Amino acid sequence: MSTQDIPEENVPAERDEEHGRAAVADEKNPFADPGLPPHEHRVQDIDERAAKRSERVVAFLFTLSMLATVGFIASYVAISADQYVYIFPLGHISALNFALGMTLGLALFTIGAGAVHWARTLMSDVEVADERHPIEASPEVRAKVHADFKQGAKESALGRRKLIRNTMFGAMALFPLSGVVLLRDLGPLPEDKLRHTMWRKGLKLVNMNTNEPLKPSDVQVGSLTFAKPEGLEEEDHDFQNEIAKAALMIIRLQPEDIKDKRELEWSHEGIVAYSKICTHVGCPISLYEQQTHHVLCPCHQSTFDLSDGARVIFGPAGHALPQLHIGVNDEGYLEARSDFEEPVGPAFWERG
């Protein structure tokens, strides 16, 4: 529909006459401002029924986005990761990935399409030529910005087109739930993975070299022995992950050389058990100095005093080595009384 087919009384009164004005170039100014062509009104500007149709189209797109978001969440919950579907010409693909991709893409596309259709058919499309102005924001500029904002808010008809407004808010509010659902794949909280090891009450200390349970007589004063939990074998599929947290250093000191009271209470006849994992970046500690009772991490030279609660006396490590409370069972073997009371290895964001 062109403006020639529209009765004069139906054309909005605020039509800017300057839009039809064009400057004429002359010999003195061959690049004169040609002005803007006459503004042609859209059918939605003059026919409220057409505007209502556009409003319903925009609302339909926003509603479709909401349904797609619900479909995304339902697919994530209901479809198993090992289910496949045949899609020509792609072949057999993951049904979960296909459903998530389609619903997420549709939710995003319909929000964008609804916003574009709203802007192109219902918001003002009057051409405006604005002269260049100084960079600094003068009071006049600020007043003009405020006026333009109010005019834009008025022309968007957000307050009047309540159906569009409500469905748009609904689509935009519901869509972020897709990201919230995906947080489930981040796994369990750190405290479930990093605070605990295989050690528990009654579990025997097993020599890493001989694979035999340790008795107090097997540990000599001044010796360094490495131990693992009973039942942990190298053939186990999760051996590397478990030993990285549960590896022990067993050292026998003279009881009178132990300075820390808790260390003495948690030992047996001077035999103390500490985590082998350095608290700096997790390197295995393997160097022991018998005269000073110091252990040294070979990676960055962090040094710990085993006669004083394994506190850090040198290097970048941030805290002492965790001690394992040990004792002797009825068979005479060394056993754990509990798990470590604090996380082993490097510090993490929620240390206890």
C-alpha positions in Angstrom: 0.0 0.0 0.0 1.4 3.4 -0.9 0.6 6.8 0.4 -1.3 7.6 -2.8 -3.9 5.1 -1.8 -4.4 6.5 1.7 -7.0 9.2 2.4 -5.3 12.4 3.5 -7.2 12.3 6.9 -5.6 8.9 7.8 -2.0 10.2 7.5 -0.6 11.0 11.0 -0.5 14.7 11.7 3.0 14.6 13.1 4.5 13.8 9.6 7.6 15.9 9.2 7.3 18.1 6.2 11.1 18.5 6.1 11.4 14.9 5.0 10.1 15.8 1.6 12.4 18.8 1.3 15.5 18.5 -0.9 18.3 21.1 -1.3 19.2 21.9 -4.9 22.8 21.8 -5.9 24.2 24.8 -7.7 27.6 25.7 -9.2 28.9 27.2 -5.9 28.0 24.1 -3.8 27.9 21.0 -6.0 27.7 18.8 -2.8 24.6 20.4 -1.2 22.6 18.3 1.3 20.1 16.5 -0.9 17.7 16.1 2.1 15.6 13.0 2.7 13.0 11.5 0.4 9.3 11.7 1.4 8.5 9.3 4.2 6.3 6.4 3.3 4.1 5.2 6.1 3.8 1.4 6.7 0.4 -0.2 6.7 0.7 -0.8 10.5 1.0 3.0 11.0 -2.4 3.7 9.5 -4.3 0.4 10.0 -4.8 -0.7 13.6 -5.9 -4.2 12.4 -2.6 -4.7 10.6 -0.8 -3.5 13.8 -2.8 -6.0 15.8 -1.7 -8.8 13.4 1.9 -7.8 13.8 1.5 -7.7 17.6 0.1 -11.3 17.5 3.0 -12.5 15.4 5.5 -11.0 17.8 3.7 -12.5 20.8 3.6 -15.9 19.0 7.4 -15.8 18.4 8.0 -15.0 22.1 5.6 -17.7 23.2 7.3 -20.2 20.9 10.6 -19.3 22.6 9.2 -20.1 26.0 7.9 -23.5 24.7 11.3 -24.2 23.2 13.1 -23.4 26.5 10.7 -25.8 28.3 11.5 -28.4 25.6 15.2 -27.9 26.2 14.8 -28.6 29.9 12.5 -31.5 29.3 14.9 -33.0 26.8 17.8 -32.7 29.2 16.0 -34.5 31.9 14.1 -37.1 29.9 16.6 -38.2 27.1 19.5 -40.5 28.0 22.9 -39.7 26.7 23.3 -43.1 25.1 20.1 -42.7 22.9 20.6 -42.2 19.2 18.4 -41.1 16.4 18.8 -41.4 12.6 18.8 -38.1 10.8 19.2 -38.1 7.0 21.9 -37.3 5.7 23.8 -37.1 9.1 23.2 -40.7 10.0 22.9 -41.8 13.6 23.5 -39.0 16.0 23.0 -38.4 19.7 19.3 -37.9 20.4 20.1 -35.7 23.4 22.5 -33.4 21.5 20.0 -33.1 18.6 17.1 -32.2 20.9 19.2 -29.7 23.0 20.5 -28.1 19.9 17.2 -27.7 18.2 15.3 -26.4 21.2 18.0 -24.0 22.3 18.4 -22.7 18.7 14.7 -22.3 18.3 14.5 -20.4 21.7 17.2 -18.0 20.7 16.0 -17.5 17.1 12.4 -16.8 18.0 13.4 -14.2 20.6 15.6 -12.4 18.0 12.9 -12.8 15.2 10.2 -11.4 17.5 12.4 -8.4 18.4 13.2 -7.7 14.8 9.6 -8.0 13.6 8.5 -5.8 16.5 11.0 -3.1 15.5 10.3 -3.2 11.8 6.5 -3.2 11.9 5.4 -1.5 15.2 8.2 0.8 16.3 8.6 4.2 14.7 10.6 4.2 11.4 10.7 7.9 10.7 14.0 8.9 9.2 15.9 11.4 11.3 18.9 13.4 10.2 21.0 14.6 13.1 23.8 17.1 12.7 27.2 16.5 14.1 27.8 18.1 17.5 30.7 18.6 19.9 31.8 15.6 21.9 31.2 17.2 25.2 27.8 16.7 26.6 26.2 20.1 27.0 23.0 20.6 29.0 21.1 20.9 25.7 22.5 17.5 24.5 21.5 15.9 27.8 18.1 17.3 27.6 17.8 16.1 24.0 18.9 12.6 25.0 16.3 12.5 27.7 13.6 13.7 25.3 14.7 11.2 22.7 14.5 8.4 25.3 11.1 9.4 26.4 10.0 9.6 22.8 11.4 6.2 21.9 9.7 4.7 24.9 6.4 6.3 23.8 6.8 5.1 20.2 7.7 1.5 21.2 4.2 1.3 22.7 5.6 -1.0 25.4 3.0 0.2 27.9 0.1 -0.1 25.4 1.1 -3.3 23.7 0.8 -5.4 26.9 0.6 -8.7 25.1 4.0 -8.1 23.5 5.5 -6.8 26.7 4.3 -9.7 28.8 5.3 -12.5 26.4 8.7 -10.8 25.8 9.4 -10.7 29.5 8.3 -14.3 29.9 10.6 -15.5 27.1 13.6 -13.6 28.4 13.0 -14.6 32.0 12.6 -18.3 31.2 15.4 -18.7 28.7 18.3 -18.4 31.3 16.9 -21.5 33.0 18.7 -23.5 30.3 22.0 -22.4 31.7 21.0 -23.2 35.2 20.1 -26.8 34.2 23.5 -27.2 32.6 25.2 -26.5 35.9 24.4 -30.1 36.9 27.2 -31.3 34.6 29.8 -29.4 36.6 29.9 -32.4 38.9 29.8 -32.7 42.7 31.0 -30.0 45.0 34.8 -29.9 45.8 34.2 -31.1 49.3 32.9 -34.4 48.0 36.0 -34.9 45.8 38.9 -33.3 47.6 38.1 -33.5 51.3 38.1 -37.3 51.6 40.4 -40.2 50.7 40.1 -44.0 50.9 41.4 -44.0 54.5 38.8 -44.9 57.1 38.8 -46.5 60.6 40.2 -50.0 60.7 41.9 -49.9 57.3 45.4 -51.4 57.4 48.6 -49.6 56.3 50.2 -51.6 53.4 53.8 -51.2 52.4 54.0 -49.8 48.8 57.1 -51.9 48.0 56.2 -55.3 49.5 52.4 -55.0 49.3 52.2 -56.4 52.8 50.5 -55.0 55.9 52.9 -53.1 58.2 53.6 -54.0 61.8 55.3 -51.5 64.2 58.4 -53.8 64.1 58.7 -53.2 60.4 59.4 -49.5 60.9 62.8 -48.6 62.3 63.8 -45.4 63.9 65.1 -42.9 61.3 63.6 -44.9 58.4 61.1 -43.6 55.7 58.4 -46.0 54.5 55.7 -45.4 51.9 52.3 -46.9 52.5 48.9 -47.2 50.8 45.4 -48.2 52.1 44.5 -51.9 52.3 42.6 -53.1 49.3 44.0 -50.5 46.8 45.7 -52.4 44.0 47.6 -51.1 40.9 45.2 -53.1 38.7 42.3 -51.0 39.9 41.0 -48.7 37.2 40.9 -45.7 39.6 44.3 -46.5 41.3 46.1 -43.3 40.1 43.3 -41.0 41.3 43.1 -42.7 44.7 46.8 -43.1 45.5 47.3 -39.4 44.5 45.2 -38.5 47.6 45.9 -41.5 50.0 49.7 -42.0 49.7 51.4 -42.0 53.1 54.9 -41.4 54.6 55.6 -43.6 57.6 58.5 -42.4 59.9 59.5 -43.6 63.3 60.8 -40.9 65.7 61.8 -41.1 69.3 58.6 -40.1 71.2 60.6 -37.5 73.2 61.6 -35.9 69.9 58.0 -35.2 69.0 57.1 -31.6 69.9 53.5 -31.4 68.8 51.0 -32.8 71.3 48.4 -33.9 68.8 51.1 -35.5 66.6 52.2 -37.6 69.6 48.6 -38.6 70.4 48.0 -39.7 66.8 51.2 -41.7 66.6 52.0 -45.2 67.9 55.3 -45.6 69.8 56.8 -42.7 67.8 55.5 -44.0 64.4 53.8 -41.1 62.6 51.9 -41.1 59.3 51.7 -38.0 57.1 50.4 -37.4 53.6 53.1 -37.8 51.0 51.5 -35.1 48.8 53.1 -31.7 49.0 50.7 -28.9 49.9 52.2 -26.5 47.3 51.3 -28.0 43.9 50.8 -31.7 44.8 54.3 -33.2 44.1 55.2 -36.5 45.9 57.6 -35.9 48.8 60.5 -38.4 48.8 63.5 -36.9 50.6 64.0 -37.4 54.3 66.7 -36.0 56.5 67.1 -38.3 59.5 69.0 -36.0 61.9 66.6 -33.0 61.6 63.4 -35.0 60.9 62.8 -32.8 57.9 61.2 -33.9 54.6 61.9 -32.1 51.4 59.7 -31.8 48.3 62.0 -32.2 45.2 59.9 -30.0 43.0 60.1 -26.6 44.7 62.1 -27.4 47.9 59.3 -26.9 50.4 60.5 -28.3 53.7 58.4 -29.7 56.5 59.4 -30.6 60.1 57.9 -34.0 61.0 58.8 -33.6 64.6 56.6 -30.5 64.9 53.3 -31.3 63.2 54.9 -31.3 59.7 54.8 -27.5 59.7 56.4 -25.6 56.8 59.8 -24.3 57.6 60.9 -23.3 54.1 59.6 -23.0 50.6 56.3 -22.0 48.9 54.0 -24.5 50.5 51.1 -22.8 52.3 50.3 -25.2 55.1 51.5 -28.3 57.0 51.2 -31.8 55.7 48.0 -33.5 57.0 48.6 -36.3 59.6 46.7 -39.6 59.6 45.6 -40.8 63.0 47.0 -44.4 63.3 47.1 -47.2 65.9 47.5 -51.0 66.1 44.7 -53.6 65.7 44.2 -56.9 67.5 46.5 -58.7 65.0 49.3 -56.3 65.7 49.1 -54.4 62.3 49.2 -50.7 61.9 45.8 -49.3 61.0 44.0 -46.0 60.4 41.8 -44.6 63.1 40.0 -42.3 60.7 40.4 -40.4 57.4 42.5 -37.2 57.2 40.8 -34.4 59.1 41.8 -31.9 56.4 42.2 -32.0 52.6 45.5 -33.4 51.3 47.6 -31.6 48.7 47.4 -28.0 47.6 44.9 -25.6 49.1 41.6 -25.1 47.3 38.8 -22.6 47.4 36.8 -24.0 50.4 39.4 -25.5 52.8 38.2 -26.5 56.2 
